[in-house]
């Protein structure tokens, strides 16, 4: 499953419960590119455990009145920065 991902993967319902959001919210954020699932061989979506932190960050940025597009750009920048540090 996935492309060499190491760590705990959560089903959408598990992620929703742990993060305190609806499955519909996770679907929406996935469609917008705010969350990136790992696809199983049967095409089920699983989310890395760090998705909980991403959801918390999204919530905090929304409280600062950032649009979802601005939040997506920040998350992409953070990911790019993290990848260049490795």
C-alpha positions in Angstrom: 0.0 0.0 0.0 1.2 3.5 -0.8 4.6 4.6 -2.0 6.9 3.5 0.7 5.0 5.3 3.5 6.1 4.3 7.0 3.9 5.1 9.9 0.3 4.7 11.0 -2.4 5.1 8.4 -5.9 6.1 9.4 -9.2 5.4 7.8 -11.3 8.5 7.0 -13.7 7.8 10.0 -10.8 7.4 12.4 -9.2 10.6 11.2 -12.5 12.4 11.5 -13.0 11.2 15.1 -9.5 12.0 16.2 -9.5 15.4 14.7 -13.1 16.3 15.7 -14.3 17.0 12.1 -16.7 15.4 9.8 -15.8 12.9 7.1 -17.4 15.3 4.7 -14.9 18.0 5.8 -12.0 15.6 5.2 -13.4 14.7 1.7 -13.7 18.4 0.9 -10.2 19.2 2.1 -8.9 16.2 0.1 -10.6 17.5 -3.1 -8.9 20.9 -2.5 -5.5 19.4 -2.0 -5.2 20.3 1.7 -4.9 16.6 2.7 -3.2 13.9 0.8 -4.4 10.3 1.3 -2.5 7.2 0.5 -4.4 4.8 -1.8 -4.6 1.1 -1.1 -4.5 -1.5 -3.8 -8.3 -1.5 -3.7 -8.4 2.3 -4.0 -9.4 3.0 -0.4 -8.1 6.2 1.1 -5.9 6.1 4.2 -4.5 9.2 5.8 -1.1 9.5 7.5 -1.2 10.2 11.2 0.3 13.7 10.6 -3.0 14.6 8.9 -4.4 15.2 12.4 -1.8 18.0 12.8 -2.6 19.3 9.3 -6.3 19.5 10.3 -5.4 21.4 13.5 -3.2 23.8 11.5 -6.0 24.3 8.9 -8.4 25.1 11.8 -6.0 27.6 13.3 -5.4 29.3 10.0 -9.1 29.6 9.3 -9.4 31.3 12.7 -6.9 33.9 11.3 -9.4 34.5 8.4 -7.2 32.9 5.7 -9.0 31.5 2.7 -8.7 27.8 1.9 -6.6 28.7 -1.1 -4.2 30.6 1.1 -4.1 27.7 3.5 -3.4 25.3 0.6 -0.5 27.5 -0.6 1.0 27.6 3.0 0.8 23.9 3.4 2.5 23.4 0.0 5.2 25.8 1.0 5.7 24.0 4.3 5.9 20.6 2.5 8.4 22.0 0.0 10.5 23.4 2.8 10.4 20.1 4.7 11.4 18.2 1.6 14.4 20.5 1.0 15.6 20.0 4.6 15.9 16.2 4.1 
